[in-house]
Amino acid sequence: MTRRTTPRTVRRRTALAVAGASMALVLAGCGGEETGNEAAVNDDGSVDLEQVTLIVGDQKSSSQQAMLEAAGEDDTPYDIQWEEFTSGPPMMEALGTGAIHLGYVGNTPPIFAAASGSELKVVQATTYTGLGDSILVPKDSDLQSVEDLAGKTVAVAEGSSANYNLLAQLREAGVDLEEVEQRNLQPADGLAAFSQGFIDAWVVWEPYVSQAVIEEDARVLADGEDVVNGMNFQVASDVALDDAATEAAVEDYVQRITRAQVWASDNQQEWSEVWAEQTGLSPDVTLAAAKKRPLTVLPVDGEVVDSEQEISDTFTDADLLPEAVDVADYFDGRYDEQLAPLVEETADNAR
């Protein structure tokens, strides 16, 4: 029987309202061009994973730590230090400073990070379809279509997947971005502004969509199905991937978290209960969110790159990126062979 080493994990529990940008600033001091795992490489080049600490960015809304544990994939031979963020953009800021080694984000944050000069690679790709990405309005709102957003106040987290959903929806509807008054709000602040009637619409992702619909009488004005790619990524820093010890842990972690994601998609009721406990949301909310997130594991291939290039070009054309990005430079399929069985297993879900 193989001996399974119990991981020594550092768990950081923070509320959804904690400012991710502030967290990134706090963490920046422990970053740099080293990962902290250099001593785990032996003289012969082998790696002692028991001497490795992998620093992983998480969002309470996606709860990767809880998912890993619920799926029974947390028996890592290395330590995991979890750092929590409100959304993808502040997490990518932390990745750029070296404060974390990798993190899980939506389809847009890596593009903004790359345009800002961060050195990173997308090393795993999944899609939940665009069904869970929505534009919300109050149930009794006069707004009936995306076209009606012209002249209205809309909250969205800049640089997030919701940011692209808004841009793509407006483009499809023939509404110029400048016709909409945007408010840059992280999810917790967006929910507060929405519930208090300070904004006309809110663009966000699950489980916030289901929370607003169930608890705040929100109505989905439009969802991202057939409009956005619904992709999510595991993104690692170049520094982490260039260090033999850290890269070995990343390779193992990516396989574990992908198996955990498949488990959560296949066991929606069980996962929704864990998700509810982790987030403090009601089980009704997390189950509704889970049902709108059928998972497909994707190879990090040309199709994924082309889809992301379209997103990047759309932001460039709207003058929302500091410079154009050739996204192919930031995608790395080094783990595709290991993940191929999960790609095949989930292929019928959606793409």
Rosetta blueprint (number, residue, H / E / L):
1 M L
2 T L
3 R L
4 R L
5 T L
6 T L
7 P L
8 R L
9 T L
10 V E
11 R L
12 R L
13 R L
14 T L
15 A L
16 L L
17 A L
18 V L
19 A L
20 G H
21 A H
22 S H
23 M H
24 A H
25 L H
26 V H
27 L H
28 A H
29 G L
30 C L
31 G L
32 G L
33 E L
34 E L
35 T L
36 G L
37 N L
38 E H
39 A H
40 A H
41 V E
42 N L
43 D L
44 D L
45 G L
46 S L
47 V E
48 D L
49 L H
50 E H
51 Q H
52 V L
53 T E
54 L E
55 I E
56 V E
57 G E
58 D E
59 Q E
60 K L
61 S L
62 S L
63 S L
64 Q H
65 Q H
66 A H
67 M H
68 L H
69 E H
70 A H
71 A L
72 G L
73 E L
74 D L
75 D L
76 T L
77 P L
78 Y L
79 D E
80 I E
81 Q E
82 W E
83 E E
84 E E
85 F E
86 T L
87 S L
88 G H
89 P H
90 P H
91 M H
92 M H
93 E H
94 A H
95 L H
96 G H
97 T H
98 G L
99 A L
100 I L
101 H L
102 L E
103 G E
104 Y E
105 V E
106 G E
107 N L
108 T L
109 P H
110 P H
111 I H
112 F H
113 A H
114 A H
115 A H
116 S L
117 G L
118 S L
119 E L
120 L E
121 K E
122 V E
123 V E
124 Q E
125 A E
126 T E
127 T E
128 Y L
129 T L
130 G L
131 L L
132 G L
133 D L
134 S E
135 I E
136 L E
137 V E
138 P E
139 K L
140 D L
141 S L
142 D L
143 L L
144 Q L
145 S L
146 V H
147 E H
148 D H
149 L H
150 A L
151 G L
152 K L
153 T E
154 V E
155 A E
156 V E
157 A L
158 E L
159 G L
160 S L
161 S H
162 A H
163 N H
164 Y H
165 N H
166 L H
167 L H
168 A H
169 Q H
170 L H
171 R H
172 E H
173 A H
174 G L
175 V L
176 D L
177 L H
178 E H
179 E H
180 V L
181 E E
182 Q E
183 R E
184 N E
185 L L
186 Q L
187 P H
188 A H
189 D H
190 G H
191 L H
192 A H
193 A H
194 F H
195 S H
196 Q L
197 G L
198 F L
199 I L
200 D L
201 A E
202 W E
203 V E
204 V E
205 W L
206 E L
207 P L
208 Y H
209 V H
210 S H
211 Q H
212 A H
213 V H
214 I H
215 E H
216 E L
217 D L
218 A E
219 R E
220 V E
221 L E
222 A E
223 D E
224 G L
225 E L
226 D L
227 V L
228 V L
229 N L
230 G L
231 M E
232 N E
233 F E
234 Q E
235 V E
236 A E
237 S E
238 D H
239 V H
240 A H
241 L H
242 D H
243 D L
244 A H
245 A H
246 T H
247 E H
248 A H
249 A H
250 V H
251 E H
252 D H
253 Y H
254 V H
255 Q H
256 R H
257 I H
258 T H
259 R H
260 A H
261 Q H
262 V H
263 W H
264 A H
265 S H
266 D H
267 N L
268 Q H
269 Q H
270 E H
271 W H
272 S H
273 E H
274 V H
275 W H
276 A H
277 E H
278 Q H
279 T H
280 G L
281 L L
282 S L
283 P H
284 D H
285 V H
286 T H
287 L H
288 A H
289 A H
290 A H
291 K H
292 K L
293 R L
294 P L
295 L L
296 T E
297 V E
298 L E
299 P L
300 V L
301 D L
302 G H
303 E H
304 V H
305 V H
306 D H
307 S H
308 E H
309 Q H
310 E H
311 I H
312 S H
313 D H
314 T H
315 F H
316 T H
317 D H
318 A L
319 D L
320 L L
321 L L
322 P L
323 E L
324 A L
325 V L
326 D L
327 V H
328 A H
329 D H
330 Y H
331 F E
332 D L
333 G L
334 R L
335 Y L
336 D H
337 E H
338 Q H
339 L H
340 A H
341 P H
342 L H
343 V H
344 E H
345 E H
346 T L
347 A L
348 D L
349 N L
350 A L
351 R L
